[in-house]
Amino acid sequence: MNPNPLKILVLYYSQNGSTLNLARQIARGIESVAGCEAVLRTVPKVSTVCEAVEKDIPDSGAPTPPPKTSKPAPPSP
């Protein structure tokens, strides 16, 4: 057994368990490779609200700061 295996993250979200089963199969495949270890992690449910269509965002987009101006370089001798 390798004391420092290559850890590979299998990140998933599963609402009904199907994606969890697929993630487990992927992890088994990873661990079948010598020197590799699967790290199985889930993430919380993502919001279905698209921020780009929220009414508090102006049509022109989010405000941005003005560009920074720098002093011109002095002329070379």
N, C-alpha and C positions, 0 to 999 in steps of 0.2 A: 504494500500500500504506500502511495506517495505521501510524504509528510506535508507537502505543499501542493495540493491538487489545484488545477485550474477551475475556478468557480464560475459557473455560467448561470446567470439570472434568467429564470423563466417567470415573466411577469404577466399576469392575466386578470381578467374580471369575468366572473361567471354568474349569470342571473339564475340559470336553471340547472347548472351542474355539467352541462355538455362541454363547455370550455375548460372547466376544471379537469374533466376526464382527459381531454386532449393535452392539457398542460402536464398532467401526470405521465402520459405516454411519452411526451417530449423529454421529460426529466429522466424517465427510464432509459431512453435512447442515449441521452447525454452520459448517464452513469455507466453505460455499457462500454464507453470508451475509456481506456486506461489513462489515468491521470486527470480525469475530469470529474467534477462534482456539480450536481444541479442544485440550485437554490430556488425553491418554489415560493413565490410571493404573490399575493392578491392585492388589488387596489380597491378603494371604495367606489361606489357607483358614481358615475359622472353625471353632472346636470345635463338635462336635455334642452335647457334654455340657451339659445344662441345670443351671446352678448352683443353681437353686431346688429341685432334687430331690436334691441331694447330702446324704448322711447326716449330715454334720457341721454342718448348719444346723438349728437347733431349729425345731420346729413353729410356735412363736410368732414366728418371724422373727429377723432379725439384731438383736442388742442395740443400743439407741440411748442416747445420753447423756440425762440428765434435762434438762427444759427450763430455760433460764436464767430466773432471776427477777430482776426489776429493782426498785429502790426506788420506791415510789409517789411521784408528783410532789407537792410541797408544795401545800397549799391556796392558792388565789389570794386576795389581799386584798380 
